[in-house]
Amino acid sequence: MKAEHLKTGEDAEAACCKYLKSQGLKLIDKNFSCRNGEIDLIMLDNETLVFVEVRFRKNNMFGGGLESITYTKQKKLRYTAELFLQQNSQYKNARFDVVSMSKKTQTVFNRQRYTFNWVTNAF
């Protein structure tokens, strides 16, 4: 059985993917990784490839999801994105987005609902 925090992360990424699809983006890949990092979602927004970092927080006691994207994390994301682009040279335009998520206070039909703060061109 998976640890609860891993299941929560997977659930948040799935909800984020569904949300971004509803906004018109198309899923290309998820959890693309190399030895230096991982990109949660890779999506296509018209002609632009979008590397999406999903940040879920149960609460903001230790800062929100956006504040948790440090310079070191950005560097790892850039390195991993460069590797993806080397392997997929058909994409010419790319950007980095961050989606910070938190739980809403109520659920519908036993399914957890989230709030989304989607920042395009985050860094």
mmCIF file of the C-alpha atoms, coordinates in Angstrom:
data_MODEL
# 
_entry.id   MODEL 
# 
loop_
_atom_site.group_PDB 
_atom_site.id 
_atom_site.type_symbol 
_atom_site.label_atom_id 
_atom_site.label_alt_id 
_atom_site.label_comp_id 
_atom_site.label_asym_id 
_atom_site.label_entity_id 
_atom_site.label_seq_id 
_atom_site.pdbx_PDB_ins_code 
_atom_site.Cartn_x 
_atom_site.Cartn_y 
_atom_site.Cartn_z 
_atom_site.occupancy 
_atom_site.B_iso_or_equiv 
_atom_site.pdbx_formal_charge 
_atom_site.auth_seq_id 
_atom_site.auth_comp_id 
_atom_site.auth_asym_id 
_atom_site.auth_atom_id 
_atom_site.pdbx_PDB_model_num 
ATOM 1   C CA . MET A 1 1   ? 0.000   0.000  0.000   1.00 0.00 ? 1   MET A CA 1 
ATOM 2   C CA . LYS A 1 2   ? 1.282   3.453  -0.884  1.00 0.00 ? 2   LYS A CA 1 
ATOM 3   C CA . ALA A 1 3   ? 2.091   5.998  1.757   1.00 0.00 ? 3   ALA A CA 1 
ATOM 4   C CA . GLU A 1 4   ? -0.746  8.463  2.236   1.00 0.00 ? 4   GLU A CA 1 
ATOM 5   C CA . HIS A 1 5   ? 1.310   11.482 1.149   1.00 0.00 ? 5   HIS A CA 1 
ATOM 6   C CA . LEU A 1 6   ? 2.163   9.737  -2.159  1.00 0.00 ? 6   LEU A CA 1 
ATOM 7   C CA . LYS A 1 7   ? -1.496  8.940  -2.804  1.00 0.00 ? 7   LYS A CA 1 
ATOM 8   C CA . THR A 1 8   ? -2.432  12.530 -1.959  1.00 0.00 ? 8   THR A CA 1 
ATOM 9   C CA . GLY A 1 9   ? 0.188   13.796 -4.413  1.00 0.00 ? 9   GLY A CA 1 
ATOM 10  C CA . GLU A 1 10  ? -1.053  11.486 -7.164  1.00 0.00 ? 10  GLU A CA 1 
ATOM 11  C CA . ASP A 1 11  ? -4.642  12.568 -6.527  1.00 0.00 ? 11  ASP A CA 1 
ATOM 12  C CA . ALA A 1 12  ? -3.630  16.239 -6.683  1.00 0.00 ? 12  ALA A CA 1 
ATOM 13  C CA . GLU A 1 13  ? -1.715  15.733 -9.942  1.00 0.00 ? 13  GLU A CA 1 
ATOM 14  C CA . ALA A 1 14  ? -4.678  13.884 -11.481 1.00 0.00 ? 14  ALA A CA 1 
ATOM 15  C CA . ALA A 1 15  ? -7.067  16.667 -10.425 1.00 0.00 ? 15  ALA A CA 1 
ATOM 16  C CA . CYS A 1 16  ? -4.675  19.295 -11.784 1.00 0.00 ? 16  CYS A CA 1 
ATOM 17  C CA . CYS A 1 17  ? -4.391  17.454 -15.096 1.00 0.00 ? 17  CYS A CA 1 
ATOM 18  C CA . LYS A 1 18  ? -8.178  17.280 -15.365 1.00 0.00 ? 18  LYS A CA 1 
ATOM 19  C CA . TYR A 1 19  ? -8.429  20.989 -14.549 1.00 0.00 ? 19  TYR A CA 1 
ATOM 20  C CA . LEU A 1 20  ? -5.841  21.981 -17.171 1.00 0.00 ? 20  LEU A CA 1 
ATOM 21  C CA . LYS A 1 21  ? -7.535  19.775 -19.776 1.00 0.00 ? 21  LYS A CA 1 
ATOM 22  C CA . SER A 1 22  ? -10.795 21.598 -19.037 1.00 0.00 ? 22  SER A CA 1 
ATOM 23  C CA . GLN A 1 23  ? -8.908  24.830 -19.785 1.00 0.00 ? 23  GLN A CA 1 
ATOM 24  C CA . GLY A 1 24  ? -7.955  23.516 -23.239 1.00 0.00 ? 24  GLY A CA 1 
ATOM 25  C CA . LEU A 1 25  ? -4.515  21.996 -22.647 1.00 0.00 ? 25  LEU A CA 1 
ATOM 26  C CA . LYS A 1 26  ? -3.595  18.544 -23.957 1.00 0.00 ? 26  LYS A CA 1 
ATOM 27  C CA . LEU A 1 27  ? -1.611  16.031 -21.902 1.00 0.00 ? 27  LEU A CA 1 
ATOM 28  C CA . ILE A 1 28  ? 1.674   14.962 -23.520 1.00 0.00 ? 28  ILE A CA 1 
ATOM 29  C CA . ASP A 1 29  ? 3.397   13.178 -20.600 1.00 0.00 ? 29  ASP A CA 1 
ATOM 30  C CA . LYS A 1 30  ? 3.324   12.941 -16.830 1.00 0.00 ? 30  LYS A CA 1 
ATOM 31  C CA . ASN A 1 31  ? 5.999   12.291 -14.238 1.00 0.00 ? 31  ASN A CA 1 
ATOM 32  C CA . PHE A 1 32  ? 8.816   12.641 -16.776 1.00 0.00 ? 32  PHE A CA 1 
ATOM 33  C CA . SER A 1 33  ? 12.005  12.065 -14.823 1.00 0.00 ? 33  SER A CA 1 
ATOM 34  C CA . CYS A 1 34  ? 15.739  11.790 -15.076 1.00 0.00 ? 34  CYS A CA 1 
ATOM 35  C CA . ARG A 1 35  ? 18.378  11.440 -12.394 1.00 0.00 ? 35  ARG A CA 1 
ATOM 36  C CA . ASN A 1 36  ? 18.284  15.168 -11.612 1.00 0.00 ? 36  ASN A CA 1 
ATOM 37  C CA . GLY A 1 37  ? 14.566  15.800 -11.400 1.00 0.00 ? 37  GLY A CA 1 
ATOM 38  C CA . GLU A 1 38  ? 10.986  15.186 -12.398 1.00 0.00 ? 38  GLU A CA 1 
ATOM 39  C CA . ILE A 1 39  ? 8.333   17.197 -14.204 1.00 0.00 ? 39  ILE A CA 1 
ATOM 40  C CA . ASP A 1 40  ? 4.822   16.500 -12.944 1.00 0.00 ? 40  ASP A CA 1 
ATOM 41  C CA . LEU A 1 41  ? 2.879   17.246 -16.135 1.00 0.00 ? 41  LEU A CA 1 
ATOM 42  C CA . ILE A 1 42  ? 3.903   18.105 -19.671 1.00 0.00 ? 42  ILE A CA 1 
ATOM 43  C CA . MET A 1 43  ? 1.055   19.595 -21.657 1.00 0.00 ? 43  MET A CA 1 
ATOM 44  C CA . LEU A 1 44  ? 0.438   21.388 -24.905 1.00 0.00 ? 44  LEU A CA 1 
ATOM 45  C CA . ASP A 1 45  ? -1.243  24.809 -24.987 1.00 0.00 ? 45  ASP A CA 1 
ATOM 46  C CA . ASN A 1 46  ? -1.866  25.429 -28.694 1.00 0.00 ? 46  ASN A CA 1 
ATOM 47  C CA . GLU A 1 47  ? 1.709   25.435 -30.087 1.00 0.00 ? 47  GLU A CA 1 
ATOM 48  C CA . THR A 1 48  ? 3.436   25.890 -26.721 1.00 0.00 ? 48  THR A CA 1 
ATOM 49  C CA . LEU A 1 49  ? 4.783   23.026 -24.645 1.00 0.00 ? 49  LEU A CA 1 
ATOM 50  C CA . VAL A 1 50  ? 4.004   23.591 -20.968 1.00 0.00 ? 50  VAL A CA 1 
ATOM 51  C CA . PHE A 1 51  ? 6.073   22.076 -18.165 1.00 0.00 ? 51  PHE A CA 1 
ATOM 52  C CA . VAL A 1 52  ? 3.772   22.060 -15.146 1.00 0.00 ? 52  VAL A CA 1 
ATOM 53  C CA . GLU A 1 53  ? 4.904   21.859 -11.534 1.00 0.00 ? 53  GLU A CA 1 
ATOM 54  C CA . VAL A 1 54  ? 2.013   20.876 -9.265  1.00 0.00 ? 54  VAL A CA 1 
ATOM 55  C CA . ARG A 1 55  ? 2.196   22.030 -5.640  1.00 0.00 ? 55  ARG A CA 1 
ATOM 56  C CA . PHE A 1 56  ? -0.393  20.820 -3.165  1.00 0.00 ? 56  PHE A CA 1 
ATOM 57  C CA . ARG A 1 57  ? -0.621  22.155 0.373   1.00 0.00 ? 57  ARG A CA 1 
ATOM 58  C CA . LYS A 1 58  ? -3.012  21.004 3.083   1.00 0.00 ? 58  LYS A CA 1 
ATOM 59  C CA . ASN A 1 59  ? -2.491  24.390 4.696   1.00 0.00 ? 59  ASN A CA 1 
ATOM 60  C CA . ASN A 1 60  ? -0.225  27.412 4.335   1.00 0.00 ? 60  ASN A CA 1 
ATOM 61  C CA . MET A 1 61  ? 1.370   27.109 7.763   1.00 0.00 ? 61  MET A CA 1 
ATOM 62  C CA . PHE A 1 62  ? 4.828   26.683 6.202   1.00 0.00 ? 62  PHE A CA 1 
ATOM 63  C CA . GLY A 1 63  ? 4.174   28.818 3.123   1.00 0.00 ? 63  GLY A CA 1 
ATOM 64  C CA . GLY A 1 64  ? 2.119   28.243 0.038   1.00 0.00 ? 64  GLY A CA 1 
ATOM 65  C CA . GLY A 1 65  ? 2.903   26.096 -2.954  1.00 0.00 ? 65  GLY A CA 1 
ATOM 66  C CA . LEU A 1 66  ? 4.244   28.957 -5.033  1.00 0.00 ? 66  LEU A CA 1 
ATOM 67  C CA . GLU A 1 67  ? 6.765   29.956 -2.379  1.00 0.00 ? 67  GLU A CA 1 
ATOM 68  C CA . SER A 1 68  ? 8.116   26.405 -2.294  1.00 0.00 ? 68  SER A CA 1 
ATOM 69  C CA . ILE A 1 69  ? 9.585   26.639 -5.812  1.00 0.00 ? 69  ILE A CA 1 
ATOM 70  C CA . THR A 1 70  ? 13.157  27.475 -4.855  1.00 0.00 ? 70  THR A CA 1 
ATOM 71  C CA . TYR A 1 71  ? 15.997  28.411 -7.192  1.00 0.00 ? 71  TYR A CA 1 
ATOM 72  C CA . THR A 1 72  ? 17.354  24.861 -6.800  1.00 0.00 ? 72  THR A CA 1 
ATOM 73  C CA . LYS A 1 73  ? 13.973  23.378 -7.774  1.00 0.00 ? 73  LYS A CA 1 
ATOM 74  C CA . GLN A 1 74  ? 13.777  25.696 -10.788 1.00 0.00 ? 74  GLN A CA 1 
ATOM 75  C CA . LYS A 1 75  ? 17.259  24.602 -11.865 1.00 0.00 ? 75  LYS A CA 1 
ATOM 76  C CA . LYS A 1 76  ? 16.264  20.913 -11.658 1.00 0.00 ? 76  LYS A CA 1 
ATOM 77  C CA . LEU A 1 77  ? 13.079  21.575 -13.630 1.00 0.00 ? 77  LEU A CA 1 
ATOM 78  C CA . ARG A 1 78  ? 15.013  23.436 -16.329 1.00 0.00 ? 78  ARG A CA 1 
ATOM 79  C CA . TYR A 1 79  ? 17.558  20.633 -16.624 1.00 0.00 ? 79  TYR A CA 1 
ATOM 80  C CA . THR A 1 80  ? 14.824  17.990 -16.903 1.00 0.00 ? 80  THR A CA 1 
ATOM 81  C CA . ALA A 1 81  ? 12.896  20.104 -19.429 1.00 0.00 ? 81  ALA A CA 1 
ATOM 82  C CA . GLU A 1 82  ? 16.044  20.484 -21.563 1.00 0.00 ? 82  GLU A CA 1 
ATOM 83  C CA . LEU A 1 83  ? 16.424  16.709 -21.584 1.00 0.00 ? 83  LEU A CA 1 
ATOM 84  C CA . PHE A 1 84  ? 12.787  16.280 -22.650 1.00 0.00 ? 84  PHE A CA 1 
ATOM 85  C CA . LEU A 1 85  ? 13.229  18.837 -25.438 1.00 0.00 ? 85  LEU A CA 1 
ATOM 86  C CA . GLN A 1 86  ? 16.383  17.084 -26.667 1.00 0.00 ? 86  GLN A CA 1 
ATOM 87  C CA . GLN A 1 87  ? 14.393  13.860 -26.936 1.00 0.00 ? 87  GLN A CA 1 
ATOM 88  C CA . ASN A 1 88  ? 11.361  15.595 -28.493 1.00 0.00 ? 88  ASN A CA 1 
ATOM 89  C CA . SER A 1 89  ? 12.740  18.147 -30.935 1.00 0.00 ? 89  SER A CA 1 
ATOM 90  C CA . GLN A 1 90  ? 9.376   18.758 -32.644 1.00 0.00 ? 90  GLN A CA 1 
ATOM 91  C CA . TYR A 1 91  ? 8.460   21.276 -29.923 1.00 0.00 ? 91  TYR A CA 1 
ATOM 92  C CA . LYS A 1 92  ? 9.787   24.799 -30.513 1.00 0.00 ? 92  LYS A CA 1 
ATOM 93  C CA . ASN A 1 93  ? 8.095   26.939 -27.841 1.00 0.00 ? 93  ASN A CA 1 
ATOM 94  C CA . ALA A 1 94  ? 7.989   26.093 -24.150 1.00 0.00 ? 94  ALA A CA 1 
ATOM 95  C CA . ARG A 1 95  ? 7.177   27.643 -20.794 1.00 0.00 ? 95  ARG A CA 1 
ATOM 96  C CA . PHE A 1 96  ? 7.042   26.712 -17.118 1.00 0.00 ? 96  PHE A CA 1 
ATOM 97  C CA . ASP A 1 97  ? 3.745   26.946 -15.230 1.00 0.00 ? 97  ASP A CA 1 
ATOM 98  C CA . VAL A 1 98  ? 3.042   26.299 -11.578 1.00 0.00 ? 98  VAL A CA 1 
ATOM 99  C CA . VAL A 1 99  ? -0.327  25.182 -10.247 1.00 0.00 ? 99  VAL A CA 1 
ATOM 100 C CA . SER A 1 100 ? -0.681  25.651 -6.508  1.00 0.00 ? 100 SER A CA 1 
ATOM 101 C CA . MET A 1 101 ? -3.566  23.665 -5.068  1.00 0.00 ? 101 MET A CA 1 
ATOM 102 C CA . SER A 1 102 ? -5.385  23.415 -1.774  1.00 0.00 ? 102 SER A CA 1 
ATOM 103 C CA . LYS A 1 103 ? -8.439  21.546 -0.572  1.00 0.00 ? 103 LYS A CA 1 
ATOM 104 C CA . LYS A 1 104 ? -11.835 23.150 -0.492  1.00 0.00 ? 104 LYS A CA 1 
ATOM 105 C CA . THR A 1 105 ? -13.742 22.856 2.745   1.00 0.00 ? 105 THR A CA 1 
ATOM 106 C CA . GLN A 1 106 ? -16.542 20.733 1.303   1.00 0.00 ? 106 GLN A CA 1 
ATOM 107 C CA . THR A 1 107 ? -16.709 17.620 -0.821  1.00 0.00 ? 107 THR A CA 1 
ATOM 108 C CA . VAL A 1 108 ? -19.202 16.580 -3.472  1.00 0.00 ? 108 VAL A CA 1 
ATOM 109 C CA . PHE A 1 109 ? -20.216 12.911 -3.796  1.00 0.00 ? 109 PHE A CA 1 
ATOM 110 C CA . ASN A 1 110 ? -17.279 11.867 -1.560  1.00 0.00 ? 110 ASN A CA 1 
ATOM 111 C CA . ARG A 1 111 ? -14.792 13.369 -4.015  1.00 0.00 ? 111 ARG A CA 1 
ATOM 112 C CA . GLN A 1 112 ? -12.380 15.963 -2.721  1.00 0.00 ? 112 GLN A CA 1 
ATOM 113 C CA . ARG A 1 113 ? -12.531 19.290 -4.530  1.00 0.00 ? 113 ARG A CA 1 
ATOM 114 C CA . TYR A 1 114 ? -9.581  21.618 -4.892  1.00 0.00 ? 114 TYR A CA 1 
ATOM 115 C CA . THR A 1 115 ? -8.889  25.277 -5.485  1.00 0.00 ? 115 THR A CA 1 
ATOM 116 C CA . PHE A 1 116 ? -6.376  26.025 -8.223  1.00 0.00 ? 116 PHE A CA 1 
ATOM 117 C CA . ASN A 1 117 ? -3.961  28.937 -8.509  1.00 0.00 ? 117 ASN A CA 1 
ATOM 118 C CA . TRP A 1 118 ? -2.479  28.575 -12.007 1.00 0.00 ? 118 TRP A CA 1 
ATOM 119 C CA . VAL A 1 119 ? 0.518   30.781 -12.740 1.00 0.00 ? 119 VAL A CA 1 
ATOM 120 C CA . THR A 1 120 ? 1.611   30.786 -16.377 1.00 0.00 ? 120 THR A CA 1 
ATOM 121 C CA . ASN A 1 121 ? 5.239   31.625 -17.263 1.00 0.00 ? 121 ASN A CA 1 
ATOM 122 C CA . ALA A 1 122 ? 6.060   31.243 -13.581 1.00 0.00 ? 122 ALA A CA 1 
ATOM 123 C CA . PHE A 1 123 ? 9.832   31.401 -14.107 1.00 0.00 ? 123 PHE A CA 1 
# 
